[in-house]
């Protein structure tokens, strides 16, 4: 039977049809298992390229969309440092003397009347003064709190945006809005849009990589849909690397599987996929083959990426990192290594900033875990000449209220969307400045307001993309990262 099947491809396909559902549903897992070891040798590496070319599309993931970039790009890559949970702008960058003067007094109703409030809705609202001191740092006297002594050292390198606003007041929808520009499901994330539009730089690694770490109060879960490709082809979705242990599951060949067996299996998968594609003309089949190709290349690139033995002790000490410990510090080193190897969008999440209570305690914990590594990452990129074309973005999904939550020394702050702080650095961003302002209590953004969509538009602009012109037809609409609402490039922060 085996000999007859080998001579009759149609019969062989029939024998494998009962496995079709398994292969279809688990193709990405199989790709991650490195079943594509001999794709290139069997001539499969060009299959997806040929199909794209026949369809009149770009030939590979490396190619930008026709017409892109729209203009000169100052940034080649983005590293987004997400402080998941929402760090308090009032304990980091936004000093308000009036907040201390009104400490413990009722919050003036003109600030909060009719405004969305999360857990404090319907409760007595009292002002919470700053829980730390602020000082002026750098040539322009950037106001930075004592919780962030390492940020104080890079005051001349960062542009602090103090007038951010967003639209969603709870964690998951707020992350979704920050990452995709909408809370509607099945929408592409920032990294997916960027890699789709500009193409991949690296052959050896995914163009969009996600890293997570934990430390602080009530670390909120981060769902994988936050780095989804949405309605874009699935090869543009983010790939999450584990912070400890094997960075990618099944990146090594299984025990007892030799190259010949892998070749035979991949050849069969190719025939099944091609036969299926004759009927469906499904672009996801091409994406599946691309996943196999990437899985093979990752067999060698990922172990080398994760081998920190060529990092000097001085570098490890600068970050405060212990390789393989799953910390934010180690992820920051990994982010630099990914950037060096051509990964276009790197998203770090540190989960632990949801400080409804024990604000002092958990600000100390979170800042201790993230402050120095952030400085080290920026400094490392700078000394390697990479900051000039790497866009760094730091911030959470929202800020925290000027009103306190809880009682006494264990008090914290609630979620807040009407005014908070983020910062950007590198890649043409004006260094050492503050932009925008909130009111005297840090409640409303009142000067040079920057919406999340404006941040997206500015990020795309620095990458050489006009946000209004990079669109994809979906459900009859021309969809884009910045949505249908008006968005503006924040030109005043661009050098």
N, C-alpha and C positions, 0 to 999 in steps of 0.2 A: 504493500500500500504506500509506503514511504517513497519507493522508487517511482511508482506511477504518479504520485502527487508531484514529485519533483519535475516530471516531464510534462505535466499538465497544469499550468499556472491557474486555470479556472477552477480545476478540481481542488487545488491547494487552497485557493481562496474560500471555496465552499467549506472545506474542512475547518477553516479558521473563523467562519462567520459566527459560530456560537460564542466566540470570544470578542466579537465586535463591540458589544456594549461595554465590556470590561475595558477594552483598549480606549474607547471613546471617552469614558468617564475618568480614566486614570492616566491619560497620556502625559499630562504634566508631571504626575508623580513618577511615571516611568522615565520621563526625560530627566527628572532630578536624580533618578537612580543610575544615570549615565549609560542608558541603553544605546545611546547614539555614538558609541566609541568609534565606530568605523564608518560613520555617515560620509565624511569627506572622501574616504577611500573608495566607497561604493558609488561616488558621483551624486550622492543625495544632497550634498551641501548646496548645490546650485538649483535644486528643485524649486524652492520657494521663490528664488530670484527669477527663474524662467517664468513661473506663473504670474508674478507681478509684472514682468516686462510684457507678457502677452496681453495682460489686462490694461496696458497703457499706464502703469503706475511706476513709481520709483522702484529700482531693482533690488535694493537692500535696505536693511534697517539703518545703514550708515548714511543714507542719502536724506537730505532735507526735502521737505515738500517743494514743489516747483515754486520759484519766486522767493523762497526763504534763504537766508534772513532778508528782511525788508530793508535793513540799514546796517551800518557798522555796529557790531556787537562789542560792548565793553566787557561782558561776562561770557565765559565759556561754560561755567558750571555754577550750581547753587548748592550751598549747604544750609539747610533750614534746621535751626536748633529750637525745637518745640518744647517749652516748659509746660508740659501737659497738666492741666488742672487750673491754670490761671494764676500767675504770680501777681502779687499786689504791686501796682504801680506806685502806691503810696509808701511802700517800704523799699523801693528800688531807685526810681528816677524822678518822681514827681513830688517835689517838696512844696508844702502848702502851710505857711505860718498860721493862717487862720484856722486850720484844722486843729492845731494844738491849743489855740485860744478857746475853741468851743468844745474841747474834749469833755465828754460825759454829758453835755447838754443836749436837749432835743434837737434833732436834725431839722433845719428850717424846711417847712412844708413846700415852699416854692421850688425847691430842688427836686423833690420826689413825687409831687402830685401827678398822678396819671402815668407815672413811669413804670416800666416792667421791672419787677424785683423778684428774686428767686425764693429762697427760704425765709426771708424776712418779710414777705408779703403779709400785710395785716397785723404786724407786730409793732410795738413801740420802737421808734427809730431814734437812736442816740449817736452822737458823733464820736468816732474813735480817732484820737490823735495819732501822730506817727509813733511807732514803737521802736524807733532808732533815730540816730542823728544823721544829718547829711552834711557833706562838705563840697567845696568847689575844686574841681580837678581839671588839669590840662590847660592849654593856652587860653581857651575860651570860657573857663570856669564851669565846666559841666557839673551839674548837681547829681551826685551819686551817693547812695546811702552807705553806712558803715557795714551793712550786711554783705557788700560787694567790694572788698578791698582789692581784688584782682581786676575787676572792672575799672576801678579808679586808675589803675596803671595804664589802661588802654583808652582813656578819655579822649585822647587826640586821634584815635583811629575810628571811632564809632559815631554814627549819626543817630541820636535818640529821637524817635518820633513820639511825642507826648500826647497826640491828639487822635489816636486810633479809635475807631468805632466799628462795631459789628452788629449783627442782627439776631443772634440766637443766644439765649441766656442759660441754657443747660449744656452740659459737657459734650455729649455725643453730637447733637445737631450743630453746636458751635465749632467742633473740630471739622465736621463735614462741610460747614460753610467756609471755614478757613482754608480747607484743602481743595474744595471743588467750586467755590463761588455760589453754591446753592445748597439747600437741604433736601432737594429732590433726589431720590435714589437713581442709581445707574448713570452717574455723571463722572467724567474722568477727573482724576486728581491732577494737581499742579505738575508733578513729575511726569505723568503720562502725557499731558498736553505738550510739555516741553520736548520730550523725546519723540513724540509723534511729529511735531512740527520741524524740529531741527535734526532729527536722526541721532543715531548712536555714534559715539566717538570710539568706543572700545569693542574689539572682537571677543575679548576674553571674559568679560563680566557684563551683567545686566546694566542698562543705562540708568536705572532707577533702583536705588537700594535703600532699605529702611532698617534702622537700628533702634532698639529700645533698651531703656534701663529703668530701674525702680529705686526709689528712696525718698521718704517723706510721709506725709499724711494721706491716707485714703487714696492710694494710687488707682485712678480710674482706668478701666480696661480701654484698650485702643483696638477697634475692630479693623480687620484687613480691608474692609471697603474704603478706609481712609486713603489707601494707596491703590485703589482700583483704576482700571483703564476705562471703566464705564462702557459707553458705546463705541469707543475706539478699539482697534484690534488688541487682543489680549497680550501680545508680546510687549506692549508698552506699560503694563502694570508694574507696580513696584514689587521687588523681591525682598522679603524680610530675611535678614541674616540673624541667626541666633547669637545672643550676646556671650554665651559660654557653651562649651562642648563643640560638637560639629556645627560650623556656621550654617551649613545647608544640609538637610537630611538627604541621605543616600547619594552623596556626591562621589563616594568611592564605589568601585565595582563590588557586587555581592560576592561572598565566598563561593567558590565552586563554579563561577561563571568565567569562561575563557573568552578570548577575542573572537574565535570562530563562532561560538554560540551567540555572542552579542551581534555579530555580523548577520547571522541567519535570522535572528529575531527582528533586527532593524529592517532587513530586506523584506520580510513578511509585512511588517508594519507599513513600510513604504507602499507595497502593492495594495494593501487594504485601504490605505488612505487615498491613493490615486484612484482606486476603483470607486470608493465612496464619493470622491470629488467629482467624478464623471457625472454622478447623479445630482449632487447637491450644489456644486460650485460654491462650497462654503469656505470663506477666507480663514475660518478658525482651523481648518485642516492644515493650511499653509503655516499658520501660527504654531500649530502643534509640531510640525517638522522643525520650525525654527527653534522651538523649545528643546528638541532633541539635540540640535546642533550646539546650542548654548550649554546644555548639560555636559556634553563631551568636553568642550573647551574649559568649563569650570572645574573639571577633574584635576587639571594642573594649575589653573590660575588661583583657585580659592585656597588650597593649602599654602601656596606661596604668599598670598595676601595676608593670611592669618599668622604667618611665621614672623614674629617680632624680634627674632634673634639678631637681625641686622639693625635694629634700633639701639642707639647708644643708651647707656644708663642715664646719661645727662638728659636725654630726651624723655625717657620714662619718668624721671624725677620731675622734669618740668611740668608734665601733665599730671603727676601724682598717680600714675597708672600702674597696675599690676596686670600684665597680659593674661587674658583668659578669665578675668574675674567678673565679666559682665557689667562692669561699671560704666557710667557716663564718661569717665576719664579714658578708659580703654576704647570706648566707642569714638571718642574724639580723635584718638590716634588713628583708628581704623578709617574714620572719615577722611583724614588727610591722605592716607594710603589709597583709598578708593579714588579720591580726586586726582592723585598722581597717575593713576592707571586709566584715567579717561571716563570715569563714571560721571554722568552729566548732572544728575539730581540725587542728593544724599539727604535723607530726612532722619534726624535723630529726635526721638521722643524720650524725655525724662519724666516719668510718671511719679507724682508726689506733691504737686503744688496746690492741692485743693484745701486751702487753709481756712475752713469754717471755724476751727477752734485751735487753741494753743499756737497762735500765730508766731509768737516769738520763738518757741521751741522748733517749729517746723521750718521757719525761715532760716534759722541757723543750720538745720540739717540739710535742706535743699541747696542753700548757697554754698555750704561746705563741700557738697558733692559736685557742684556744677561751675562755681565761680572760677576757680583756678584752671580747670581743664579748658573752659571757654577762652580764657586769656591765652593759654598755651596754644590752642588751635589757631587763633588769630595770629599770634606771634610767630608760630612755626610756619604758617603759610606766608607770612610777610618776609621772613628771613630766607625762604626758598624762592622768592619772587613770584609766588602764586596768588597772593592776595589781590594783585592788580587785575586779575581776570577771574577771581572767585567771588561770588556774591554770598556773603554771610547774612543770615536773617535770624534774629533771636526774639522770642516772645511766646506767649500762650494763646489760648483760644479766646480769652477775654481778660479783664482785670478784676479788681475787688472793690467793694463798696467803701465809701467814707464812713459808713455806719458800722458799729460793732455788732458781732453776733456772739452769743454766749454771755458768760459772766466773769468779771474780775480778770485775773491774770491768765485765765484759760480762754479768753475771748479771741475771736477771729474776725474775718470779713466774708461777706457773701459774694456771689457772682455779680459782675458788673460789666455792661456792654456799651455804655454811653461815653466812655473816655478811659483809655488805658495807654500803656507805653509798650513799644517794641523798638528794636534798633536794627539798623542795617550797616554793613561795612564792606569795603573793597569794591572792585569792579566799577569804578566811576562814581561811587557815592562820596559826597563831600564829607571829609573826616572831621571829627572834633566839634560837631555842632549839635544843637537841639532844634527841633522843628515842631511847630504847633504848641498848643497849650490847652489845658483844661481850666475850668473856673476856679474860684478861690478855695473851694473844698474838694477839688479833684473829681467832681461828679460828671459834668458835661464837657465834652470837647467843644471849645468855643473859638479857637483860632487855628486857621489852616487845617481844617478837619480832614483826616485821611481814612477813608472807608477801606475795608478789606479788599474790595474790588480795585481801588486805586493802588493798593500795594501790589496786587496781581499785575495790573497794567504796567506799573513801574518795573517790576521784576522782568516781565516779558520784554519791555523796551530795552533794558540793559542787555538782554540776550539777543537783541537785534530783531525783535518781533513787534509789529504793530498789532496790539491786542484786538483791534476792531476788524482786522483783515484775516486773522487766522481762525477760520470757521470750518465746521463740519456739518453737513446736512444730516439731520436726525429728526424723525417724526415730522417732516415737512418744514422744519425750522433750521436756520443757520445758527448753530450752537457755537458758543465760544466760552473760554474760561471766565471772562468778565461778565457774562450774562447779557440780558437785554437792557438792564439799567445803565445809566451813564457812568462811565469810569474815566479817570484822568491819570495821566502820568504825572507824578509829583516831580516836576522839573527843577524845583528849587533845591532839591537835595542831591541833584546830579551835578558833578563837577563839569 
